[in-house]
Amino acid sequence: MSKTSLSICCLGAGYVGGPTMAMIAAKCPDIKVTVCDPNEKRIAAWNSDTLPVYEPGLQEVVESARGKNLFFSTDVRKAIRESSIIFVSVGTPTKTYGVGAGRAADLKFIEAAARMIAEEAVGPKIIVEKSTIPVKTAEAMLTILRSNSKEGTFQVLSNPEFLAEGTAIEDLNNPDRVLIGGEQTPEGLAAIEEVVSIYARWIPREKILTTNLWSSELSKLVANAFLAQRISSINSISALCEATGADVDEVARAIGKDSRIGPKFLKASVGYGGSCFQKDILNLTYLCQHFGLPEVAAYWESVVKINDWQKARFSGRIVRDLFNTVSGKHIGILGFAFKKDTNDTRETAAIAVCRDLLAEGAKVYVYDPQVGEEQIRADVLGTGSNPNLMVVKSAMEACKGAHAVAVLTEWDEFKELDFKKIHDGMLKPAFLFDGRNILPHAKLKEIGFRLFAIGKPA
């Protein structure tokens, strides 16, 4: 191991903690970085050639530092004791029980992390919130830390992640900005500067923003809410385009040329997914209700409702076009991850569409190049079973003998499929539903498909 001048650790080895710490280790070879998690299977995967997170370029970054100054361990307490900066990147799922169920963030893992840090800490520690959390969580963490630690002194900072899955390594290497918030006291400002100095090793200083704690915590929720709002907005217009004969891609291109609007996040689809958008908006609505702002809460809640409606509208269109019944019919599903270049399936639109089709009695054949059968079955069925859900090994297998095929993830390989061969192997009329608008529509119609594409003229 190379000589290190600073030890940091990260509690949580998931989609945020693993890649972020790997990048810090790769860029700062003199800093010892330990990613710790009690999940032995996950840590074993990080120490193997098959990482638990799929991201283009991640394997190379991990291998450049692993065993030198980057370590993955299940010994969480040891990592806490040995580190002066502790990133907290544990799960903050939406509550499923009690007060705030369905909207508020469940902070039990955050509290457990704070209590463990308090038990093990000796001397000064900088705690960095990396998880997506509600405003004022730092206050709760500080209270727990300072009430339960006999030998530790603490500063809590907020350093939210703004990674897009599928491009996380590029986002980490060249981010739009890095945001670090802390208490506006001499001690707080000194802690902010210490974390700033780590990122400044490879990120221009003008891209590193510093704020107070509450602005930083709220900025993460608001950023995701604004992005989701844009997607729901263009998806709502996609339905109007279908009704009027307009083309949603042409509309998006026209409005995206307006410098006040811009072109990003105006791609109509079957609906957004991922770990953040829905969770963060629901958290935001809960905060608004908590602070007596029901009108603001209702506004942001409508963004989620439009997204749910878009998914239901898509599966309903499949049923309607297939002569109002899919019972016993073979439906091929191409793509299950919530977007291309990731194996993340959290809140993916494919879950809702598959469940809707299974509820209608369809035989659903799912293929995704990065998501395994166990994950797909768990997401769609939970602990139950359904013989009508089949997970297959190729796109061609999903399509063979199908009444209809639906594209639900924009994987590049789906653009290159032999659609003439697929059409020949399907029952007629052969229906194709492009939920991501990535296919050559004119060519597909020439082949003979009955095509539905989001926001396109019939």
Secondary structure as a PSIPRED ss2 file (coil, helix, strand):
# PSIPRED VFORMAT (PSIPRED V4.0)

   1 M C   1.000  0.000  0.000
   2 S C   1.000  0.000  0.000
   3 K C   1.000  0.000  0.000
   4 T C   1.000  0.000  0.000
   5 S C   1.000  0.000  0.000
   6 L E   0.000  0.000  1.000
   7 S E   0.000  0.000  1.000
   8 I E   0.000  0.000  1.000
   9 C E   0.000  0.000  1.000
  10 C E   0.000  0.000  1.000
  11 L E   0.000  0.000  1.000
  12 G C   1.000  0.000  0.000
  13 A C   1.000  0.000  0.000
  14 G C   1.000  0.000  0.000
  15 Y C   1.000  0.000  0.000
  16 V C   1.000  0.000  0.000
  17 G H   0.000  1.000  0.000
  18 G H   0.000  1.000  0.000
  19 P H   0.000  1.000  0.000
  20 T H   0.000  1.000  0.000
  21 M H   0.000  1.000  0.000
  22 A H   0.000  1.000  0.000
  23 M H   0.000  1.000  0.000
  24 I H   0.000  1.000  0.000
  25 A H   0.000  1.000  0.000
  26 A H   0.000  1.000  0.000
  27 K H   0.000  1.000  0.000
  28 C C   1.000  0.000  0.000
  29 P C   1.000  0.000  0.000
  30 D C   1.000  0.000  0.000
  31 I E   0.000  0.000  1.000
  32 K E   0.000  0.000  1.000
  33 V E   0.000  0.000  1.000
  34 T E   0.000  0.000  1.000
  35 V E   0.000  0.000  1.000
  36 C E   0.000  0.000  1.000
  37 D C   1.000  0.000  0.000
  38 P C   1.000  0.000  0.000
  39 N C   1.000  0.000  0.000
  40 E H   0.000  1.000  0.000
  41 K H   0.000  1.000  0.000
  42 R H   0.000  1.000  0.000
  43 I H   0.000  1.000  0.000
  44 A H   0.000  1.000  0.000
  45 A H   0.000  1.000  0.000
  46 W H   0.000  1.000  0.000
  47 N C   1.000  0.000  0.000
  48 S C   1.000  0.000  0.000
  49 D C   1.000  0.000  0.000
  50 T C   1.000  0.000  0.000
  51 L C   1.000  0.000  0.000
  52 P C   1.000  0.000  0.000
  53 V C   1.000  0.000  0.000
  54 Y C   1.000  0.000  0.000
  55 E C   1.000  0.000  0.000
  56 P C   1.000  0.000  0.000
  57 G C   1.000  0.000  0.000
  58 L H   0.000  1.000  0.000
  59 Q H   0.000  1.000  0.000
  60 E H   0.000  1.000  0.000
  61 V H   0.000  1.000  0.000
  62 V H   0.000  1.000  0.000
  63 E H   0.000  1.000  0.000
  64 S H   0.000  1.000  0.000
  65 A H   0.000  1.000  0.000
  66 R E   0.000  0.000  1.000
  67 G C   1.000  0.000  0.000
  68 K C   1.000  0.000  0.000
  69 N C   1.000  0.000  0.000
  70 L E   0.000  0.000  1.000
  71 F E   0.000  0.000  1.000
  72 F E   0.000  0.000  1.000
  73 S E   0.000  0.000  1.000
  74 T C   1.000  0.000  0.000
  75 D C   1.000  0.000  0.000
  76 V H   0.000  1.000  0.000
  77 R H   0.000  1.000  0.000
  78 K H   0.000  1.000  0.000
  79 A H   0.000  1.000  0.000
  80 I H   0.000  1.000  0.000
  81 R H   0.000  1.000  0.000
  82 E H   0.000  1.000  0.000
  83 S C   1.000  0.000  0.000
  84 S C   1.000  0.000  0.000
  85 I E   0.000  0.000  1.000
  86 I E   0.000  0.000  1.000
  87 F E   0.000  0.000  1.000
  88 V E   0.000  0.000  1.000
  89 S C   1.000  0.000  0.000
  90 V C   1.000  0.000  0.000
  91 G C   1.000  0.000  0.000
  92 T C   1.000  0.000  0.000
  93 P C   1.000  0.000  0.000
  94 T E   0.000  0.000  1.000
  95 K C   1.000  0.000  0.000
  96 T C   1.000  0.000  0.000
  97 Y C   1.000  0.000  0.000
  98 G C   1.000  0.000  0.000
  99 V C   1.000  0.000  0.000
 100 G C   1.000  0.000  0.000
 101 A C   1.000  0.000  0.000
 102 G C   1.000  0.000  0.000
 103 R C   1.000  0.000  0.000
 104 A C   1.000  0.000  0.000
 105 A E   0.000  0.000  1.000
 106 D C   1.000  0.000  0.000
 107 L C   1.000  0.000  0.000
 108 K H   0.000  1.000  0.000
 109 F H   0.000  1.000  0.000
 110 I H   0.000  1.000  0.000
 111 E H   0.000  1.000  0.000
 112 A H   0.000  1.000  0.000
 113 A H   0.000  1.000  0.000
 114 A H   0.000  1.000  0.000
 115 R H   0.000  1.000  0.000
 116 M H   0.000  1.000  0.000
 117 I H   0.000  1.000  0.000
 118 A H   0.000  1.000  0.000
 119 E H   0.000  1.000  0.000
 120 E H   0.000  1.000  0.000
 121 A C   1.000  0.000  0.000
 122 V C   1.000  0.000  0.000
 123 G E   0.000  0.000  1.000
 124 P E   0.000  0.000  1.000
 125 K E   0.000  0.000  1.000
 126 I E   0.000  0.000  1.000
 127 I E   0.000  0.000  1.000
 128 V E   0.000  0.000  1.000
 129 E E   0.000  0.000  1.000
 130 K C   1.000  0.000  0.000
 131 S C   1.000  0.000  0.000
 132 T C   1.000  0.000  0.000
 133 I C   1.000  0.000  0.000
 134 P C   1.000  0.000  0.000
 135 V C   1.000  0.000  0.000
 136 K C   1.000  0.000  0.000
 137 T H   0.000  1.000  0.000
 138 A H   0.000  1.000  0.000
 139 E H   0.000  1.000  0.000
 140 A H   0.000  1.000  0.000
 141 M H   0.000  1.000  0.000
 142 L H   0.000  1.000  0.000
 143 T H   0.000  1.000  0.000
 144 I H   0.000  1.000  0.000
 145 L H   0.000  1.000  0.000
 146 R H   0.000  1.000  0.000
 147 S H   0.000  1.000  0.000
 148 N H   0.000  1.000  0.000
 149 S C   1.000  0.000  0.000
 150 K C   1.000  0.000  0.000
 151 E C   1.000  0.000  0.000
 152 G E   0.000  0.000  1.000
 153 T E   0.000  0.000  1.000
 154 F E   0.000  0.000  1.000
 155 Q E   0.000  0.000  1.000
 156 V E   0.000  0.000  1.000
 157 L E   0.000  0.000  1.000
 158 S E   0.000  0.000  1.000
 159 N C   1.000  0.000  0.000
 160 P C   1.000  0.000  0.000
 161 E C   1.000  0.000  0.000
 162 F C   1.000  0.000  0.000
 163 L C   1.000  0.000  0.000
 164 A C   1.000  0.000  0.000
 165 E C   1.000  0.000  0.000
 166 G C   1.000  0.000  0.000
 167 T C   1.000  0.000  0.000
 168 A H   0.000  1.000  0.000
 169 I H   0.000  1.000  0.000
 170 E H   0.000  1.000  0.000
 171 D H   0.000  1.000  0.000
 172 L H   0.000  1.000  0.000
 173 N H   0.000  1.000  0.000
 174 N C   1.000  0.000  0.000
 175 P C   1.000  0.000  0.000
 176 D C   1.000  0.000  0.000
 177 R C   1.000  0.000  0.000
 178 V E   0.000  0.000  1.000
 179 L E   0.000  0.000  1.000
 180 I E   0.000  0.000  1.000
 181 G E   0.000  0.000  1.000
 182 G E   0.000  0.000  1.000
 183 E C   1.000  0.000  0.000
 184 Q C   1.000  0.000  0.000
 185 T C   1.000  0.000  0.000
 186 P H   0.000  1.000  0.000
 187 E H   0.000  1.000  0.000
 188 G H   0.000  1.000  0.000
 189 L H   0.000  1.000  0.000
 190 A H   0.000  1.000  0.000
 191 A H   0.000  1.000  0.000
 192 I H   0.000  1.000  0.000
 193 E H   0.000  1.000  0.000
 194 E H   0.000  1.000  0.000
 195 V H   0.000  1.000  0.000
 196 V H   0.000  1.000  0.000
 197 S H   0.000  1.000  0.000
 198 I H   0.000  1.000  0.000
 199 Y H   0.000  1.000  0.000
 200 A C   1.000  0.000  0.000
 201 R C   1.000  0.000  0.000
 202 W C   1.000  0.000  0.000
 203 I C   1.000  0.000  0.000
 204 P C   1.000  0.000  0.000
 205 R H   0.000  1.000  0.000
 206 E H   0.000  1.000  0.000
 207 K H   0.000  1.000  0.000
 208 I E   0.000  0.000  1.000
 209 L E   0.000  0.000  1.000
 210 T E   0.000  0.000  1.000
 211 T E   0.000  0.000  1.000
 212 N E   0.000  0.000  1.000
 213 L H   0.000  1.000  0.000
 214 W H   0.000  1.000  0.000
 215 S H   0.000  1.000  0.000
 216 S H   0.000  1.000  0.000
 217 E H   0.000  1.000  0.000
 218 L H   0.000  1.000  0.000
 219 S H   0.000  1.000  0.000
 220 K H   0.000  1.000  0.000
 221 L H   0.000  1.000  0.000
 222 V H   0.000  1.000  0.000
 223 A H   0.000  1.000  0.000
 224 N H   0.000  1.000  0.000
 225 A H   0.000  1.000  0.000
 226 F H   0.000  1.000  0.000
 227 L H   0.000  1.000  0.000
 228 A H   0.000  1.000  0.000
 229 Q H   0.000  1.000  0.000
 230 R H   0.000  1.000  0.000
 231 I H   0.000  1.000  0.000
 232 S H   0.000  1.000  0.000
 233 S H   0.000  1.000  0.000
 234 I H   0.000  1.000  0.000
 235 N H   0.000  1.000  0.000
 236 S H   0.000  1.000  0.000
 237 I H   0.000  1.000  0.000
 238 S H   0.000  1.000  0.000
 239 A H   0.000  1.000  0.000
 240 L H   0.000  1.000  0.000
 241 C H   0.000  1.000  0.000
 242 E H   0.000  1.000  0.000
 243 A H   0.000  1.000  0.000
 244 T H   0.000  1.000  0.000
 245 G C   1.000  0.000  0.000
 246 A C   1.000  0.000  0.000
 247 D C   1.000  0.000  0.000
 248 V H   0.000  1.000  0.000
 249 D H   0.000  1.000  0.000
 250 E H   0.000  1.000  0.000
 251 V H   0.000  1.000  0.000
 252 A H   0.000  1.000  0.000
 253 R H   0.000  1.000  0.000
 254 A H   0.000  1.000  0.000
 255 I H   0.000  1.000  0.000
 256 G H   0.000  1.000  0.000
 257 K C   1.000  0.000  0.000
 258 D C   1.000  0.000  0.000
 259 S C   1.000  0.000  0.000
 260 R C   1.000  0.000  0.000
 261 I C   1.000  0.000  0.000
 262 G C   1.000  0.000  0.000
 263 P C   1.000  0.000  0.000
 264 K C   1.000  0.000  0.000
 265 F C   1.000  0.000  0.000
 266 L C   1.000  0.000  0.000
 267 K C   1.000  0.000  0.000
 268 A C   1.000  0.000  0.000
 269 S C   1.000  0.000  0.000
 270 V C   1.000  0.000  0.000
 271 G C   1.000  0.000  0.000
 272 Y C   1.000  0.000  0.000
 273 G C   1.000  0.000  0.000
 274 G C   1.000  0.000  0.000
 275 S C   1.000  0.000  0.000
 276 C C   1.000  0.000  0.000
 277 F H   0.000  1.000  0.000
 278 Q H   0.000  1.000  0.000
 279 K H   0.000  1.000  0.000
 280 D H   0.000  1.000  0.000
 281 I H   0.000  1.000  0.000
 282 L H   0.000  1.000  0.000
 283 N H   0.000  1.000  0.000
 284 L H   0.000  1.000  0.000
 285 T H   0.000  1.000  0.000
 286 Y H   0.000  1.000  0.000
 287 L H   0.000  1.000  0.000
 288 C H   0.000  1.000  0.000
 289 Q H   0.000  1.000  0.000
 290 H H   0.000  1.000  0.000
 291 F C   1.000  0.000  0.000
 292 G C   1.000  0.000  0.000
 293 L C   1.000  0.000  0.000
 294 P H   0.000  1.000  0.000
 295 E H   0.000  1.000  0.000
 296 V H   0.000  1.000  0.000
 297 A H   0.000  1.000  0.000
 298 A H   0.000  1.000  0.000
 299 Y H   0.000  1.000  0.000
 300 W H   0.000  1.000  0.000
 301 E H   0.000  1.000  0.000
 302 S H   0.000  1.000  0.000
 303 V H   0.000  1.000  0.000
 304 V H   0.000  1.000  0.000
 305 K H   0.000  1.000  0.000
 306 I H   0.000  1.000  0.000
 307 N H   0.000  1.000  0.000
 308 D H   0.000  1.000  0.000
 309 W H   0.000  1.000  0.000
 310 Q H   0.000  1.000  0.000
 311 K H   0.000  1.000  0.000
 312 A H   0.000  1.000  0.000
 313 R H   0.000  1.000  0.000
 314 F H   0.000  1.000  0.000
 315 S H   0.000  1.000  0.000
 316 G H   0.000  1.000  0.000
 317 R H   0.000  1.000  0.000
 318 I H   0.000  1.000  0.000
 319 V H   0.000  1.000  0.000
 320 R H   0.000  1.000  0.000
 321 D H   0.000  1.000  0.000
 322 L C   1.000  0.000  0.000
 323 F C   1.000  0.000  0.000
 324 N C   1.000  0.000  0.000
 325 T C   1.000  0.000  0.000
 326 V C   1.000  0.000  0.000
 327 S C   1.000  0.000  0.000
 328 G C   1.000  0.000  0.000
 329 K C   1.000  0.000  0.000
 330 H E   0.000  0.000  1.000
 331 I E   0.000  0.000  1.000
 332 G E   0.000  0.000  1.000
 333 I E   0.000  0.000  1.000
 334 L E   0.000  0.000  1.000
 335 G C   1.000  0.000  0.000
 336 F C   1.000  0.000  0.000
 337 A C   1.000  0.000  0.000
 338 F C   1.000  0.000  0.000
 339 K C   1.000  0.000  0.000
 340 K C   1.000  0.000  0.000
 341 D C   1.000  0.000  0.000
 342 T C   1.000  0.000  0.000
 343 N C   1.000  0.000  0.000
 344 D C   1.000  0.000  0.000
 345 T C   1.000  0.000  0.000
 346 R C   1.000  0.000  0.000
 347 E C   1.000  0.000  0.000
 348 T C   1.000  0.000  0.000
 349 A H   0.000  1.000  0.000
 350 A H   0.000  1.000  0.000
 351 I H   0.000  1.000  0.000
 352 A H   0.000  1.000  0.000
 353 V H   0.000  1.000  0.000
 354 C H   0.000  1.000  0.000
 355 R H   0.000  1.000  0.000
 356 D H   0.000  1.000  0.000
 357 L H   0.000  1.000  0.000
 358 L H   0.000  1.000  0.000
 359 A H   0.000  1.000  0.000
 360 E C   1.000  0.000  0.000
 361 G C   1.000  0.000  0.000
 362 A C   1.000  0.000  0.000
 363 K E   0.000  0.000  1.000
 364 V E   0.000  0.000  1.000
 365 Y E   0.000  0.000  1.000
 366 V E   0.000  0.000  1.000
 367 Y E   0.000  0.000  1.000
 368 D C   1.000  0.000  0.000
 369 P C   1.000  0.000  0.000
 370 Q C   1.000  0.000  0.000
 371 V C   1.000  0.000  0.000
 372 G C   1.000  0.000  0.000
 373 E H   0.000  1.000  0.000
 374 E H   0.000  1.000  0.000
 375 Q H   0.000  1.000  0.000
 376 I H   0.000  1.000  0.000
 377 R H   0.000  1.000  0.000
 378 A H   0.000  1.000  0.000
 379 D H   0.000  1.000  0.000
 380 V H   0.000  1.000  0.000
 381 L H   0.000  1.000  0.000
 382 G C   1.000  0.000  0.000
 383 T C   1.000  0.000  0.000
 384 G C   1.000  0.000  0.000
 385 S C   1.000  0.000  0.000
 386 N C   1.000  0.000  0.000
 387 P C   1.000  0.000  0.000
 388 N C   1.000  0.000  0.000
 389 L E   0.000  0.000  1.000
 390 M E   0.000  0.000  1.000
 391 V E   0.000  0.000  1.000
 392 V C   1.000  0.000  0.000
 393 K C   1.000  0.000  0.000
 394 S C   1.000  0.000  0.000
 395 A H   0.000  1.000  0.000
 396 M H   0.000  1.000  0.000
 397 E H   0.000  1.000  0.000
 398 A H   0.000  1.000  0.000
 399 C H   0.000  1.000  0.000
 400 K C   1.000  0.000  0.000
 401 G C   1.000  0.000  0.000
 402 A C   1.000  0.000  0.000
 403 H C   1.000  0.000  0.000
 404 A E   0.000  0.000  1.000
 405 V E   0.000  0.000  1.000
 406 A E   0.000  0.000  1.000
 407 V E   0.000  0.000  1.000
 408 L C   1.000  0.000  0.000
 409 T C   1.000  0.000  0.000
 410 E C   1.000  0.000  0.000
 411 W C   1.000  0.000  0.000
 412 D H   0.000  1.000  0.000
 413 E H   0.000  1.000  0.000
 414 F H   0.000  1.000  0.000
 415 K H   0.000  1.000  0.000
 416 E H   0.000  1.000  0.000
 417 L C   1.000  0.000  0.000
 418 D C   1.000  0.000  0.000
 419 F H   0.000  1.000  0.000
 420 K H   0.000  1.000  0.000
 421 K H   0.000  1.000  0.000
 422 I H   0.000  1.000  0.000
 423 H H   0.000  1.000  0.000
 424 D H   0.000  1.000  0.000
 425 G C   1.000  0.000  0.000
 426 M C   1.000  0.000  0.000
 427 L C   1.000  0.000  0.000
 428 K C   1.000  0.000  0.000
 429 P C   1.000  0.000  0.000
 430 A C   1.000  0.000  0.000
 431 F E   0.000  0.000  1.000
 432 L E   0.000  0.000  1.000
 433 F E   0.000  0.000  1.000
 434 D E   0.000  0.000  1.000
 435 G C   1.000  0.000  0.000
 436 R C   1.000  0.000  0.000
 437 N C   1.000  0.000  0.000
 438 I C   1.000  0.000  0.000
 439 L C   1.000  0.000  0.000
 440 P C   1.000  0.000  0.000
 441 H H   0.000  1.000  0.000
 442 A H   0.000  1.000  0.000
 443 K H   0.000  1.000  0.000
 444 L H   0.000  1.000  0.000
 445 K H   0.000  1.000  0.000
 446 E H   0.000  1.000  0.000
 447 I H   0.000  1.000  0.000
 448 G C   1.000  0.000  0.000
 449 F C   1.000  0.000  0.000
 450 R E   0.000  0.000  1.000
 451 L E   0.000  0.000  1.000
 452 F E   0.000  0.000  1.000
 453 A E   0.000  0.000  1.000
 454 I C   1.000  0.000  0.000
 455 G C   1.000  0.000  0.000
 456 K C   1.000  0.000  0.000
 457 P C   1.000  0.000  0.000
 458 A C   1.000  0.000  0.000
